[in-house]
Amino acid sequence: MLFFVDRISDVLLVKHRPSDLGDITDENSTILWEPASNKTPVDYSDVKAQIIVTVSSHNEELYHQFRKNAEMFYMPCPSELQIRLMGQIHRMFAKELEHCPTDTEVHQCVKKFGPFIPIALYWSKDEKDVFEESQRREIACICSTEETLNYALQSPMHIEKTDRGLSGLSHQLARYTVKRDQAERFFGYAESQYEISCEEVLNVFSIAIGKMSIAAVKQHLISINQCQYRMEASITDYLKRIFELYAVTGGLQWKCHKMQLHSQSNCNMKPVNFSVKLKQVEHTITTLQNMKEEVLYYPSDRNFPLVDMYYKDEFGKLVGIQATLSSEQANTVLTYQRFYEMIGTNPENTKLELYYLIIPSQVEHYSQSSFPESQFWRDVQSGIGLQWKNNIAFYCLVPPDNFELITP
């Protein structure tokens, strides 16, 4: 299929045959080409268009004649909001469709399968059932052992549908994502990056990671820390798992850096020791009044605000742990308020030490002498109240490169 757009006269022309390429003679035109499976390559040598774009999976050989001269771009999936807007247009104009999903149906589909336009907007129930069963079989295979799960989530190979054993994830479970970077020539779109496709797949993987042994978690984190390829949504689950295992089974001793605001101090803070030994883990949400000392509270709800885990130490001090790969951890005041409401207290009565649990390769950013307010706070035009500045202290918690129990 060919889409011809003339930039001068703003004409949109849709053609369905490669032979129609010869009709395009305007050197200002742009062609969007979606190739079909065909052994005979399309001849574009005499085409005068300024830009020719082919839309194809990079795992297929449908664009091979472009390889020498073309730049490669990876287009991310649309957001759920964008798909819902598409659905609204479908409901208004696509009267011939048997089923036009509602916003609620689109939301459930994206949550279950991922932000894939055909599935969300016009696949039949039978097609979705077949996809779901295939998805379920692939998940079962990947989660069958710690080795296969680790390999799938750290493999730098192209993600593709295959039956060749240890080969990463297929597009049933992963999707393209773009980390936009203004410093890059093409703003990050020229990099092939993946993320887990949807919330339900991530939940399944999180449960599997939450049952892993220390040896398997360490092996994965060491590999991830040493390379650029990262399935980021799952790495925080590995970080949470190793903290949980070490804090409860043996007690950990790692390094931490205090993260100060520019307005507080400009002195260079040296790393200090962080030690913790807890008695047990409870996967519940508990108020401060009902918290037991030296018990790690690890809510199962991934939407719990501000922290992943929290506990009260032997001195009654409240400590929160947030595993992260982001260089910024800005939250709205409402997010901080929601956390305090969930545990039944407020910052005036209960100080909080908030630790960002990171991988060692991130330490350069987190060990700066001081930070702007935007590192921790978002959408605050009138400034941060003293009750927040004075009663919440921020730290980064850094495991050693070998992810052992004790930092040498």
Helices and strands as residue ranges (DSSP letters): E 2-6, E 11-15, G 18-23, E 29-33, E 51-54, G 64-66, H 80-93, H 103-113, H 117-121, H 125-142, H 146-154, E 174-176, E 194-196, H 199-209, H 214-225, H 232-249, E 252-259, E 272-276, E 280-282, G 288-290, E 295-297, E 309-312, E 318-323, H 333-342, E 352-357, G 360-362, H 363-366, G 373-375, H 386-389, E 392-398
